[in-house]
Amino acid sequence: MDKAQKKALTEEWKNRRPEMGVISLRCRETGETFLGTAKDTKAAFNSVRAKLSGGIHPNKRLMELWKQYGEEGFELSVAAVLEYEDPLEDHSEELETLRELCLAEDEHAVKIWK
């Protein structure tokens, strides 16, 4: 790969627009919902699944439910999508506000992590 191709790929990666938002894991059996913020929802779901499957997720209650009911016992979805312009800008505060709105809408929802 020459320098021009490498530079083009780097620019393309920097300017990609992953879906940002609030991810939701809802236990079908108990109705408990766990909400997390994500700068890339697909990557966030992969990370959460890997931690849960490996038994190393820091949320003890979520880990307990996952061990009891397995992945098929959960509904994984994107609860809310953040609309944004600049992919390089830090959207952490906006994501947290969006999650707080989702938490207010569901009395059974809690944060996946802080």
Salt bridges, closest charged atoms under 4 A:
GLU32 OE2 - ARG61 NH2 2.64
ASP40 OD2 - ARG16 NH1 3.28
GLU64 OE2 - ARG61 NH1 2.34
GLU71 OE2 - ARG49 NE 2.73
GLU75 OE1 - ARG26 NH2 3.10
ASP90 OD1 - LYS39 NZ 3.39
GLU94 OE1 - HIS91 ND1 2.73
GLU96 OE1 - ARG99 NH2 2.66
GLU96 OE2 - LYS111 NZ 3.41
GLU100 OE2 - LYS111 NZ 3.36
GLU107 OE2 - HIS108 NE2 3.58
